[in-house]
Amino acid sequence: MSDQPLTSVLEFTFRAATPADAPFIARYVLAAFHIIELDQPLSEEQQQSITALEPVVQQEGVLYSYRHAEIVEIKGEPVAMLLSYKGENFREFRARTFQQLPFFTDEELASMDDETQAGELYIDSLAVHPQHRGCGIAQCLLERAVHRAKSLDVAATLLVDPENPKARALYERCGFTAEGRVNAFGVNFIVWFIANISYNYESFSFPLSKTRIGARLPSHLSICRSRSAHQRSCASSTFGLQQTTLAFFLCHAARCFGEVV
């Protein structure tokens, strides 16, 4: 596939999500977590999961709020979504989210490591409909998220399972650097981030200066990257799935990048 801008291949638009997009966002978040397949019929249990998540998406101040989502449309039909948010409110948003999706007790939530922190724009979920994968939509969404991080003077970050070479290639094309590992739910997740950014937004080009762990970051990006393996996590919920599904979900939630794009 050529690296030419997607606009020369498909006519599509980006837009901010609204509360009316809650059913779409709920489906695509669960697809990113491999709870559902976007091109497969839903089971009763999967539909219940979507229904449980929809009212949470319609709120502000939660992890999966519509305000955190950007949607791609082709000919007026939504086909992809990226959900990201700044890290400083992560614990507050997580607590408020899982109070309504009670798969973790308060004690369990308190013991969980953080997926993100202040000074970061965290890319939580990314999903593209199967009919439109492989044509650059995921890369464009990631590039736009990185541009937003630059405008906010923060780093763009995400976590991914190391057993995901397709995701690695995507992140490298977008200028992300794999820096360190994070133990969460029995998986050694890789932290990917972009710190120093020189971004040509109009042409979707990415001349990037990557900062390694331990290097001195610019003053407006003074982020401690030397976290221990227990200072982050990829905390997630099954949103109404049976307890037998929970262990599978936790092991695979962070595989979304590259596997559904």
C-alpha positions as CSV (number, residue, x, y, z in Angstrom):
1,M,0.0,0.0,0.0
2,S,1.3,3.4,-0.9
3,D,2.1,6.0,1.8
4,Q,0.3,8.7,-0.2
5,P,-2.3,10.7,1.7
6,L,-5.6,8.9,2.2
7,T,-7.5,11.8,0.6
8,S,-6.2,10.7,-2.8
9,V,-7.7,7.2,-2.3
10,L,-11.0,7.7,-0.4
11,E,-13.2,10.6,0.2
12,F,-13.7,10.8,3.9
13,T,-14.3,13.2,6.8
14,F,-13.2,13.5,10.4
15,R,-15.6,14.8,13.0
16,A,-16.0,15.1,16.7
17,A,-18.4,12.6,18.2
18,T,-21.8,13.6,19.8
19,P,-24.0,11.9,22.4
20,A,-26.0,10.5,19.5
21,D,-23.0,8.5,18.5
22,A,-23.1,6.5,21.7
23,P,-24.2,3.2,20.1
24,F,-21.4,3.5,17.5
25,I,-18.7,4.4,20.0
26,A,-19.8,1.6,22.4
27,R,-19.5,-1.0,19.5
28,Y,-16.2,0.2,18.4
29,V,-14.7,0.4,21.9
30,L,-15.7,-3.2,22.4
31,A,-14.4,-4.1,19.0
32,A,-11.0,-2.6,19.9
33,F,-11.1,-4.8,23.0
34,H,-11.9,-7.8,20.9
35,I,-15.2,-8.3,22.7
36,I,-17.1,-8.2,19.4
37,E,-16.4,-8.4,15.7
38,L,-17.7,-5.5,13.7
39,D,-18.7,-7.6,10.7
40,Q,-20.2,-10.5,12.7
41,P,-23.7,-10.8,14.1
42,L,-23.9,-10.0,17.8
43,S,-24.9,-12.5,20.5
44,E,-27.4,-11.6,23.1
45,E,-24.6,-11.1,25.6
46,Q,-22.6,-8.9,23.3
47,Q,-25.6,-6.7,22.6
48,Q,-26.1,-6.4,26.4
49,S,-22.6,-5.3,26.7
50,I,-23.1,-2.5,24.1
51,T,-26.4,-1.5,25.8
52,A,-24.6,-1.3,29.2
53,L,-21.8,0.9,27.8
54,E,-24.0,3.3,25.8
55,P,-25.2,5.5,28.7
56,V,-21.6,5.8,30.0
57,V,-20.4,7.0,26.6
58,Q,-23.1,9.7,26.6
59,Q,-21.5,11.2,29.8
60,E,-18.6,13.6,30.3
61,G,-15.8,12.9,32.8
62,V,-15.6,9.1,32.0
63,L,-12.9,7.1,30.1
64,Y,-15.2,6.3,27.2
65,S,-17.0,9.6,26.9
66,Y,-18.1,10.7,23.4
67,R,-16.0,13.8,24.1
68,H,-12.9,11.7,23.8
69,A,-13.8,10.2,20.4
70,E,-13.0,11.3,16.8
71,I,-15.0,9.5,14.1
72,V,-14.2,8.9,10.4
73,E,-17.1,8.9,7.9
74,I,-17.1,7.7,4.3
75,K,-20.1,9.0,2.3
76,G,-21.8,10.0,5.6
77,E,-21.4,6.6,7.2
78,P,-19.1,6.2,10.3
79,V,-16.4,3.6,9.7
80,A,-13.7,4.2,12.3
81,M,-13.0,5.7,15.7
82,L,-10.1,6.8,17.9
83,L,-10.6,7.5,21.5
84,S,-8.0,9.5,23.5
85,Y,-7.8,11.7,26.5
86,K,-5.3,13.6,28.7
87,G,-3.8,11.6,31.5
88,E,-4.1,13.9,34.5
89,N,-7.8,12.9,35.2
90,F,-7.3,9.2,34.5
91,R,-7.9,7.9,38.0
92,E,-11.0,10.1,38.5
93,F,-12.4,9.1,35.1
94,R,-11.6,5.4,35.7
95,A,-13.4,5.4,39.1
96,R,-16.5,7.1,37.6
97,T,-16.5,4.7,34.7
98,F,-16.3,1.5,36.6
99,Q,-18.8,2.6,39.3
100,Q,-21.3,2.2,36.5
101,L,-19.7,-0.9,35.0
102,P,-19.0,-2.8,38.3
103,F,-16.5,-5.5,37.3
104,F,-13.9,-4.2,39.8
105,T,-14.3,-3.3,43.5
106,D,-13.1,0.0,44.8
107,E,-10.2,-1.9,46.4
108,E,-9.3,-3.5,43.1
109,L,-9.4,-0.2,41.2
110,A,-7.2,1.4,43.9
111,S,-4.6,-1.3,43.5
112,M,-4.4,-1.0,39.7
113,D,-1.5,0.8,38.1
114,D,-2.3,3.7,35.9
115,E,-2.4,3.5,32.1
116,T,-1.4,7.1,31.7
117,Q,-0.4,10.2,33.7
118,A,-0.3,14.0,33.6
119,G,1.7,15.3,30.6
120,E,0.3,12.7,28.2
121,L,-2.4,12.3,25.7
122,Y,-3.3,8.7,26.0
123,I,-4.7,6.8,23.0
124,D,-7.1,4.4,24.6
125,S,-9.0,2.7,21.7
126,L,-8.8,2.6,17.9
127,A,-11.0,0.6,15.6
128,V,-11.7,0.6,11.9
129,H,-14.5,-1.4,10.2
130,P,-13.1,-4.5,8.4
131,Q,-14.3,-3.2,5.0
132,H,-12.0,-0.2,5.3
133,R,-8.9,-1.6,6.9
134,G,-5.6,-1.5,5.2
135,C,-6.1,1.8,3.4
136,G,-4.6,4.2,5.9
137,I,-7.5,5.3,8.0
138,A,-5.9,4.1,11.3
139,Q,-2.6,5.9,10.4
140,C,-4.5,9.1,9.7
141,L,-6.3,8.9,13.0
142,L,-3.1,8.3,14.9
143,E,-1.4,11.2,13.1
144,R,-4.2,13.5,14.1
145,A,-4.0,12.4,17.7
146,V,-0.3,13.1,17.7
147,H,-1.0,16.5,16.3
148,R,-3.5,17.2,19.1
149,A,-0.9,16.1,21.6
150,K,1.5,18.6,20.1
151,S,-1.1,21.4,20.3
152,L,-1.6,20.5,24.0
153,D,2.2,20.4,24.7
154,V,2.1,16.8,25.9
155,A,3.4,13.4,24.8
156,A,1.3,11.0,22.8
157,T,1.3,7.5,24.4
158,L,-0.3,4.1,24.2
159,L,0.2,0.6,25.4
160,V,0.3,-2.6,23.3
161,D,0.9,-6.3,23.6
162,P,4.4,-7.1,22.3
163,E,3.0,-10.0,20.3
164,N,1.6,-7.7,17.7
165,P,4.0,-7.0,14.8
166,K,1.3,-5.4,12.7
167,A,0.8,-2.8,15.4
168,R,4.5,-2.2,15.7
169,A,4.8,-1.4,12.0
170,L,1.9,1.0,12.2
171,Y,3.3,2.9,15.2
172,E,6.7,3.2,13.6
173,R,5.2,4.7,10.5
174,C,3.5,7.3,12.7
175,G,6.8,8.1,14.5
176,F,6.1,6.3,17.8
177,T,9.1,4.9,19.8
178,A,8.8,1.8,21.9
179,E,10.2,2.8,25.3
180,G,10.2,0.3,28.1
181,R,7.7,-2.3,29.3
182,V,4.8,-2.3,31.7
183,N,3.6,-5.3,33.6
184,A,-0.2,-5.4,33.7
185,F,-2.6,-8.4,34.1
186,G,0.2,-10.8,33.6
187,V,1.3,-9.2,30.3
188,N,4.5,-7.2,29.6
189,F,2.9,-4.4,27.6
190,I,5.2,-2.1,25.6
191,V,4.9,1.7,26.1
192,W,4.9,3.6,22.8
193,F,5.2,7.4,22.8
194,I,6.2,10.5,20.9
195,A,7.7,13.4,22.8
196,N,9.5,15.9,20.6
197,I,7.3,16.6,17.6
198,S,7.7,18.5,14.3
199,Y,4.5,17.8,12.5
200,N,3.3,19.0,9.0
201,Y,-0.4,18.6,9.6
202,E,-1.6,19.6,6.1
203,S,0.4,16.9,4.3
204,F,0.2,14.2,7.0
205,S,4.1,14.0,7.0
206,F,5.9,13.1,10.1
207,P,9.5,14.4,10.5
208,L,9.9,13.5,14.2
209,S,12.6,13.7,16.7
210,K,12.3,10.8,19.1
211,T,13.4,11.1,22.7
212,R,14.8,8.1,24.4
213,I,14.2,7.1,28.0
214,G,16.5,8.9,30.3
215,A,17.2,11.7,27.8
216,R,16.3,15.3,28.9
217,L,12.9,16.3,27.5
218,P,12.0,19.9,26.6
219,S,10.8,21.9,29.6
220,H,7.1,21.7,28.5
221,L,7.5,17.9,28.2
222,S,9.2,17.2,31.5
223,I,7.7,13.8,31.9
224,C,9.1,11.1,34.0
225,R,9.5,8.1,31.7
226,S,11.4,5.9,34.2
227,R,8.3,4.3,35.8
228,S,8.6,1.0,37.4
229,A,6.8,-2.0,36.0
230,H,4.1,-1.4,38.7
231,Q,3.4,2.3,38.0
232,R,1.1,1.8,35.0
233,S,-1.6,-0.6,34.0
234,C,-4.0,-1.3,31.2
235,A,-7.2,-1.5,33.3
236,S,-10.2,-2.5,31.4
237,S,-13.8,-3.9,31.8
238,T,-15.8,-6.5,30.1
239,F,-18.9,-4.3,30.2
240,G,-21.5,-6.9,31.2
241,L,-19.7,-10.0,30.0
242,Q,-19.8,-13.1,32.2
243,Q,-17.0,-13.6,34.6
244,T,-15.6,-16.4,32.6
245,T,-14.8,-13.9,29.8
246,L,-13.1,-11.5,32.1
247,A,-9.7,-13.2,32.1
248,F,-9.6,-13.4,28.3
249,F,-10.5,-9.8,28.0
250,L,-7.8,-8.5,30.4
251,C,-5.2,-10.5,28.5
252,H,-6.2,-9.2,25.1
253,A,-7.6,-5.7,25.7
254,A,-4.5,-3.9,24.7
255,R,-4.0,-5.8,21.5
256,C,-6.5,-3.5,19.7
257,F,-3.9,-1.4,17.9
258,G,-3.0,-2.9,14.6
259,E,-5.4,-5.8,15.0
260,V,-8.6,-3.9,14.2
261,V,-7.1,-1.3,12.0
